[in-house]
Amino acid sequence: MPSDARAQQAREHHRVSAGLTAQAAQHRVQRDTLVRKLRAEAPAKWTYKALAAAVGCSPELIAVIVHGANPPAW
């Protein structure tokens, strides 16, 4: 079966995307660890809203990070 340049390009994009997926997962772990530490050390300072603004995400995501799969009811 002859090799097609498009198939080779698709394979390369697949390879790169798999690496980026793993890298993104590592960044999420680091983000979550830092958010949990900040919240644990100074919960009055690092409210969900303050953390969300500092990190650049929603307060709902902060709640999920802090509480895991069971965020508090709003």
Phi, psi and omega in degrees: 000122180291148180279135179255136181301325180293323178294321177295320177296317179299318178298317180295317178297322178296315180298314181294317182295325178296319178294321179291326177298315179295320180294319178298320179298320178295320178295321178296320178298315179295316178302311183298319179298314180294318179298315180298319180295314179301313182297318182293323183284328184209071184297331178291323178283314185261071173292168177302318181295317180294317178296317180300317179295319182291321183277328182094038179221191181269154174299331178295321176295320178301317179299318179295319179297313184291320186256003181072219185286349183242075180292157181293153175286136182277000000 
